[in-house]
Amino acid sequence: MALQNDSELRKSVGSKVFRYVVPVAFEEDWPFIRVASINNIDTQYADDKATDSTITIQVDVWDKDPDPLLPHVDRVMKSMNFKRVSAYPEFNDKKNEVRMIMRYETLTKL
């Protein structure tokens, strides 16, 4: 996974980049990142056959202040031809943490 292998992100999150589920043992070990596939749909057709697919990936960054990590996540995702289509924070006042929720899309030839 590209986010796991990025040297700048590793300085902050180490190996705490998870797919789909954050293990309970890490839920309060900030910062960490979760990556999940949200959608993969055929969007372009020729002769009644799909030629392209739009893939949507969600990247969640948890930390007390995730802002310093966001440019690194953005850089890695854009290097794989994804574009950010949304980004919004979710604050958990019980844990005093911010979850930055970012969605990225790319168009892939089939």
Buried (B, 14 or more C-beta within 10 A) or exposed (E): EEBBEBEEBBEBBEEBBBEEEBEEEBEEEBBBBBBBEEEEEEEBEEEEEEEBBBBBBBBBBBBEEBEEBBEBBBEBBEEEEBEBEEBEEEEEEEEEBBBBBBBBBBEEEE
